[in-house]
Amino acid sequence: MVRGVPMDEREMYAEMNALLGSIAKAFDLEPQEAARAVEAGEVGIEMREDFRGERYLAAQYRGRSAQIYQGAIKRPPESMTSPSNS
């Protein structure tokens, strides 16, 4: 339900597909891989708000993180998200 208006099934699936597509893009996965990872509980997702008051999803997958905004994906530099090989 969005602002008191029930979402029809097509809208719900469109929103879910958009979310899975964004997760896939954020972590360089195929959409099917992203769906499997979400179903398996391998992707952590949390709603947050940045310093400008813009809402985004903070997502984590296998030690990597991304901020998923509507229309944009922000990632920290690789050196901050990947374990060191040394």
N, C-alpha and C positions, 0 to 999 in steps of 0.2 A: 504494500500500500504506500503510495506516494502522496503526501499531503491530503490524506483522507480519501483518495481515489484509488480503488483497487486496480492493480496492474493486471492486464490480461496475460494469458500464458505466452503469447508471442513476444510481448514486451519483455517478460521475465527472461525468456531464453535469449533474446537479443542482448539484454544487459549482461547475462552470464557469459555469453560468447565474447562480448567486448572485454569483460574482466579477464577471462582466460587468455584472450589474445594479447592483452596488455602484459599479463604475467609472462606469457611466452616470449614476447618481445624484450621485456626487461631482463630476462635471464637467458636469452638466445636459445630458446627451446622451440620445438614444434608444438602447435596447439594441443595435440593429443598427449604429448609428454607433460605439458603444463597441467592438463586436466588430471592425468594420472597422479602427478606429484601433489596436487591439491587434495584429491581423494585420499591419498595415502598419508596426509598430514605432514608432508615434507615442506610445504610452503607456509610460512607464518605471515599473517596479514593483520594489520592493525590500522584503524582509522586515526589520523592525526591532523593537526593544523599547524601550518608554518608561521613564521614571525609576521607575515603579511595577512594572516587570517585565512589563507587559502587551504582548503581541505585536500588531503591526499591519502593514499594508502602506503603505509610503510610495509614493504614486503621483504622477507628473508628466505633464501633458499641455498642450502649447502654452503653456508659461510659467506654468501654474498648478500648484498642488500640493494634495494632500489626504492625510490620515492615515485609512486605512480600518480600523476596528476591527470586530470581530464585533458587530453591532448599533448601530454609531455611525460617523459620518463627521465628522472635524474638519478645518476649513480655516483657514489663516491669514487675517488680514484682507486684503481686496482690495488695499489700498494696498501690501501686502508682496508680492503675487504678480503684479500687473499692471504692465506697463511704463508709465512716465509718459508722458503726452501733451504735456508741455511741452518 
